[in-house]
Amino acid sequence: SQFTVTHISHFSDAKMKPRRYVVSKGKFLDSWVVDRTLFDFVSTGACACCGLPYLFNPDGLKGLIEACTDIDTDAAKQELHAKSPWPPEIREQVWGDRVRLRLKMKREMKHFKSFLTECSINDVKEFCLENVSLMKRIFQMPRMLIMEKVKNYDIHSSYSNVLSAVVEQVANFKLTKYEVDGRADAEIEFEKRLGFNKRGTGFNISLFDDKEPDKIDVESLDIFFEMFELLGGPKLLFRRRGGNEKNGEEDDENDSRVQSEAGFRGDRRLVRLIIARFWAKQVMEKYLDDTKEKDNS
């Protein structure tokens, strides 16, 4: 659908001139993410406490972009010099909270690393295969739950609006015709397997087949556990290993307003990482509870 905002009455900054924003009809392209974010911004306004996140890095925007170490060097340079689709206020908020979210998620990697060090992955897999009904409850995630997780990281500026649109984009990623976002092999396979059911489980990884609803698909489970092993590091998100492969969004003639792959590719990868972590945390918790119960019996 198309939304039009013809004026902005609540902007106090004189530099922010009233503009006309139209949310595009594109099938969840990056330009759609931009328009959706701008529409939300002019509709709801900015949070006062998030007004100056660029002070987080003394090098300003350049420092914030470089702090996102998963972004490839060429893409980071392109992002810095490209004509931004954002007004200055939004651009500073978006990049400031991009860095903050990554830093907060990096601090949590130690919990996954500790679990992977202390527990046998094969034993955890076996636990999953033996508890089919429990896995059915674990391996699903509604869209709104992802944004609740984002709020738990204290992200509520314009970047929250970006991520809300990106979650929608990830749910409909096949419609974009973009190439895969992932870098590591396990991440790529997880991305390919990740699906979305609007009327049921939300995000899922096809762990169950309609023909055999009480049997776990071992291949899907293996793909999840390969992704699980990445959650402990050493990197939050891996960079590409070399070459000049292009991302689909650079080639889309209908998406020419978004001139850099740096932003939304990384955001989509973070959304998928949040989903993988959500499932992994539940598996960890249930497995440890089961192990403790067996030790006490």
Solvent accessible surface area in square Angstrom, and as a share of the most:
residue,aa,sasa,rsa
1,S,112,0.72
2,Q,98,0.44
3,F,85,0.35
4,T,57,0.33
5,V,21,0.12
6,T,83,0.48
7,H,121,0.54
8,I,11,0.06
9,S,97,0.62
10,H,86,0.39
11,F,44,0.18
12,S,117,0.76
13,D,60,0.31
14,A,99,0.76
15,K,176,0.75
16,M,15,0.07
17,K,145,0.61
18,P,94,0.59
19,R,106,0.39
20,R,154,0.56
21,Y,12,0.05
22,V,55,0.31
23,V,1,0.01
24,S,30,0.19
25,K,152,0.65
26,G,28,0.27
27,K,131,0.55
28,F,45,0.19
29,L,16,0.08
30,D,0,0.00
31,S,8,0.05
32,W,25,0.09
33,V,0,0.00
34,V,0,0.00
35,D,9,0.05
36,R,62,0.23
37,T,0,0.00
38,L,6,0.03
39,F,47,0.20
40,D,32,0.16
41,F,5,0.02
42,V,8,0.04
43,S,62,0.40
44,T,108,0.63
45,G,16,0.16
46,A,53,0.41
47,C,44,0.26
48,A,104,0.81
49,C,99,0.59
50,C,13,0.08
51,G,35,0.34
52,L,104,0.52
53,P,22,0.14
54,Y,65,0.25
55,L,126,0.63
56,F,99,0.41
57,N,28,0.15
58,P,135,0.85
59,D,97,0.50
60,G,23,0.22
61,L,41,0.20
62,K,101,0.43
63,G,5,0.05
64,L,0,0.00
65,I,2,0.01
66,E,99,0.44
67,A,36,0.28
68,C,2,0.01
69,T,75,0.44
70,D,9,0.05
71,I,13,0.06
72,D,11,0.06
73,T,73,0.42
74,D,93,0.48
75,A,4,0.03
76,A,16,0.13
77,K,120,0.51
78,Q,71,0.31
79,E,18,0.08
80,L,47,0.24
81,H,147,0.66
82,A,21,0.16
83,K,162,0.69
84,S,31,0.20
85,P,36,0.22
86,W,19,0.07
87,P,3,0.02
88,P,92,0.58
89,E,44,0.20
90,I,0,0.00
91,R,39,0.14
92,E,52,0.23
93,Q,5,0.02
94,V,0,0.00
95,W,0,0.00
96,G,0,0.00
97,D,3,0.02
98,R,4,0.02
99,V,4,0.02
100,R,57,0.21
101,L,0,0.00
102,R,6,0.02
103,L,65,0.32
104,K,52,0.22
105,M,0,0.00
106,K,72,0.30
107,R,153,0.56
108,E,41,0.18
109,M,21,0.10
110,K,131,0.56
111,H,105,0.47
112,F,1,0.00
113,K,124,0.53
114,S,50,0.33
115,F,10,0.04
116,L,39,0.19
117,T,108,0.63
118,E,137,0.62
119,C,24,0.14
120,S,52,0.33
121,I,31,0.16
122,N,109,0.56
123,D,78,0.41
124,V,0,0.00
125,K,46,0.20
126,E,89,0.40
127,F,16,0.07
128,C,0,0.00
129,L,64,0.32
130,E,114,0.51
131,N,48,0.25
132,V,37,0.21
133,S,75,0.48
134,L,25,0.12
135,M,0,0.00
136,K,70,0.30
137,R,154,0.56
138,I,3,0.02
139,F,9,0.04
140,Q,58,0.26
141,M,0,0.00
142,P,70,0.44
143,R,72,0.26
144,M,141,0.63
145,L,44,0.22
146,I,0,0.00
147,M,17,0.08
148,E,93,0.42
149,K,61,0.26
150,V,1,0.00
151,K,132,0.56
152,N,117,0.60
153,Y,26,0.10
154,D,72,0.37
155,I,0,0.00
156,H,74,0.33
157,S,7,0.04
158,S,1,0.01
159,Y,0,0.00
160,S,16,0.10
161,N,32,0.17
162,V,0,0.00
163,L,0,0.00
164,S,35,0.23
165,A,0,0.00
166,V,0,0.00
167,V,3,0.02
168,E,40,0.18
169,Q,0,0.00
170,V,11,0.06
171,A,16,0.12
172,N,15,0.08
173,F,28,0.11
174,K,163,0.69
175,L,83,0.41
176,T,3,0.02
177,K,170,0.72
178,Y,18,0.07
179,E,90,0.40
180,V,53,0.30
181,D,0,0.00
182,G,6,0.05
183,R,20,0.07
184,A,18,0.14
185,D,88,0.45
186,A,15,0.12
187,E,13,0.06
188,I,34,0.17
189,E,69,0.31
190,F,1,0.00
191,E,15,0.07
192,K,121,0.51
193,R,61,0.22
194,L,17,0.09
195,G,23,0.23
196,F,46,0.19
197,N,70,0.36
198,K,146,0.62
199,R,240,0.87
200,G,53,0.51
201,T,48,0.28
202,G,5,0.05
203,F,1,0.00
204,N,30,0.15
205,I,0,0.00
206,S,58,0.37
207,L,5,0.02
208,F,52,0.21
209,D,75,0.39
210,D,142,0.73
211,K,185,0.78
212,E,93,0.42
213,P,66,0.41
214,D,108,0.56
215,K,121,0.51
216,I,7,0.04
217,D,55,0.28
218,V,80,0.46
219,E,107,0.48
220,S,0,0.00
221,L,1,0.01
222,D,46,0.24
223,I,13,0.06
224,F,0,0.00
225,F,1,0.00
226,E,82,0.37
227,M,6,0.03
228,F,0,0.00
229,E,90,0.40
230,L,42,0.21
231,L,4,0.02
232,G,10,0.10
233,G,16,0.15
234,P,117,0.74
235,K,113,0.48
236,L,19,0.09
237,L,12,0.06
238,F,56,0.23
239,R,104,0.38
240,R,48,0.17
241,R,189,0.69
242,G,47,0.45
243,G,55,0.53
244,N,137,0.70
245,E,84,0.38
246,K,121,0.51
247,N,0,0.00
248,G,11,0.10
249,E,5,0.02
250,E,73,0.33
251,D,89,0.46
252,D,36,0.18
253,E,150,0.67
254,N,115,0.59
255,D,1,0.01
256,S,83,0.54
257,R,113,0.41
258,V,16,0.09
259,Q,83,0.37
260,S,11,0.07
261,E,9,0.04
262,A,5,0.04
263,G,7,0.07
264,F,11,0.05
265,R,15,0.06
266,G,3,0.03
267,D,0,0.00
268,R,0,0.00
269,R,6,0.02
270,L,0,0.00
271,V,1,0.00
272,R,9,0.03
273,L,6,0.03
274,I,8,0.04
275,I,0,0.00
276,A,0,0.00
277,R,7,0.02
278,F,33,0.14
279,W,0,0.00
280,A,0,0.00
281,K,93,0.39
282,Q,44,0.20
283,V,0,0.00
284,M,22,0.10
285,E,98,0.44
286,K,75,0.32
287,Y,29,0.11
288,L,83,0.42
289,D,77,0.40
290,D,40,0.21
291,T,49,0.28
292,K,136,0.58
293,E,124,0.56
294,K,128,0.54
295,D,109,0.57
296,N,114,0.58
297,S,125,0.80
